[in-house]
Amino acid sequence: QVQLVESGGGLVQSGGSLRLSCTASRSIFSIYAMGWYRQAPGKQRELVATISNSGSTNYADSVKGRFTISRDNAKNTVSLQMNSLKPEDTAVYYCGARLLSITGFANWGQGTQVTVSS
């Protein structure tokens, strides 16, 4: 198991940038993949971006070219750089861990609110 704590959310104007960070309670070196998901009011949680332990990344079509996910195994952190933010990016953003290739994403953090004003 691993505990995750997100930080970096806030209020930003449309077109602005934010950087989210996720700090793990232990080494993430062996964790199969880390990811960011988000949930807007009245909507289901959706994938934003994932990064595997080999560095392979995957993005939702809605954020491609605007968001960048990265991981720092030495610091046990995963970050999400969000540029050109839009009002539709407003949501609670959650960090999750996929411990093994045969398991799904779990071990969610408490989430951090991102609000983009128009």
C-alpha positions as CSV (number, residue, x, y, z in Angstrom):
1,Q,0.0,0.0,0.0
2,V,0.9,3.6,-0.4
3,Q,-0.6,6.9,0.9
4,L,-0.7,9.8,-1.5
5,V,-1.0,13.5,-0.7
6,E,-1.9,16.0,-3.5
7,S,-1.1,19.7,-3.4
8,G,-0.9,22.7,-5.8
9,G,-4.6,23.3,-6.6
10,G,-6.2,26.7,-6.6
11,L,-8.1,29.3,-8.6
12,V,-6.7,30.5,-11.9
13,Q,-8.0,32.4,-14.8
14,S,-8.6,30.8,-18.2
15,G,-5.4,30.5,-20.1
16,G,-3.3,30.3,-16.9
17,S,-1.1,27.5,-15.5
18,L,-1.0,25.4,-12.3
19,R,1.4,22.6,-11.2
20,L,0.0,19.8,-9.1
21,S,2.2,17.6,-7.0
22,C,1.6,14.2,-5.4
23,T,3.8,12.9,-2.7
24,A,3.9,9.3,-1.8
25,S,4.5,7.8,1.7
26,R,7.1,5.4,0.3
27,S,9.3,4.8,-2.7
28,I,7.4,4.8,-6.0
29,F,10.3,3.2,-7.9
30,S,8.6,-0.2,-8.1
31,I,5.0,1.1,-8.5
32,Y,3.8,0.0,-12.0
33,A,2.1,3.4,-12.8
34,M,1.1,6.6,-11.3
35,G,-1.7,8.8,-12.5
36,W,-3.9,11.8,-12.2
37,Y,-7.7,11.6,-12.4
38,R,-10.3,14.3,-12.0
39,Q,-13.9,14.6,-11.0
40,A,-16.1,17.5,-11.8
41,P,-19.5,18.1,-10.0
42,G,-22.1,15.6,-11.2
43,K,-19.6,13.7,-13.3
44,Q,-17.7,10.5,-13.0
45,R,-14.0,10.4,-12.2
46,E,-12.0,10.5,-15.4
47,L,-8.5,9.8,-16.4
48,V,-6.3,12.8,-17.0
49,A,-2.8,11.4,-17.4
50,T,-0.7,8.4,-16.4
51,I,3.0,7.6,-16.3
52,S,4.5,4.1,-16.0
53,N,7.6,3.1,-14.1
54,S,9.4,3.0,-17.5
55,G,8.3,6.6,-18.2
56,S,5.6,5.9,-20.7
57,T,2.9,8.5,-20.6
58,N,-0.8,8.5,-21.6
59,Y,-3.1,11.5,-21.7
60,A,-6.8,12.1,-22.1
61,D,-7.5,13.7,-25.5
62,S,-8.9,16.7,-23.8
63,V,-5.6,17.6,-22.2
64,K,-3.1,16.5,-24.8
65,G,-0.6,19.3,-25.7
66,R,-1.6,21.2,-22.6
67,F,-0.8,19.0,-19.6
68,T,2.5,17.2,-18.8
69,I,2.9,14.4,-16.3
70,S,6.2,13.6,-14.7
71,R,7.6,11.4,-11.9
72,D,10.6,11.8,-9.7
73,N,11.4,8.5,-8.2
74,A,14.2,10.0,-6.0
75,K,11.6,12.3,-4.3
76,N,8.7,9.9,-4.4
77,T,6.6,12.5,-6.3
78,V,4.5,12.8,-9.4
79,S,3.6,16.1,-10.9
80,L,1.1,17.4,-13.4
81,Q,2.0,20.7,-15.2
82,M,-1.2,22.2,-16.5
83,N,-1.0,25.0,-19.1
84,S,-3.6,26.8,-21.1
85,L,-6.2,25.9,-18.6
86,K,-9.9,26.1,-19.6
87,P,-13.0,26.4,-17.4
88,E,-13.9,22.8,-18.3
89,D,-10.7,21.7,-16.5
90,T,-12.4,22.7,-13.2
91,A,-12.6,19.6,-11.0
92,V,-11.1,17.9,-8.0
93,Y,-7.9,16.3,-9.1
94,Y,-6.8,13.0,-7.5
95,C,-3.5,11.2,-7.6
96,G,-3.6,7.4,-7.8
97,A,-1.3,4.5,-7.9
98,R,-1.4,1.3,-9.9
99,L,0.8,-1.0,-7.8
100,L,1.0,-3.8,-10.3
101,S,0.2,-4.4,-13.9
102,I,-2.6,-6.7,-13.0
103,T,-4.3,-4.2,-10.7
104,G,-6.2,-1.0,-11.4
105,F,-5.6,2.5,-10.0
106,A,-6.3,2.8,-6.3
107,N,-4.7,4.2,-3.2
108,W,-6.2,7.6,-4.0
109,G,-5.2,10.8,-2.2
110,Q,-7.7,13.3,-0.8
111,G,-7.8,15.4,-3.9
112,T,-7.0,19.0,-4.7
113,Q,-9.5,21.5,-6.1
114,V,-8.7,23.2,-9.4
115,T,-11.0,26.0,-10.4
116,V,-10.6,27.8,-13.7
117,S,-12.5,31.1,-14.1
118,S,-13.6,32.4,-17.5
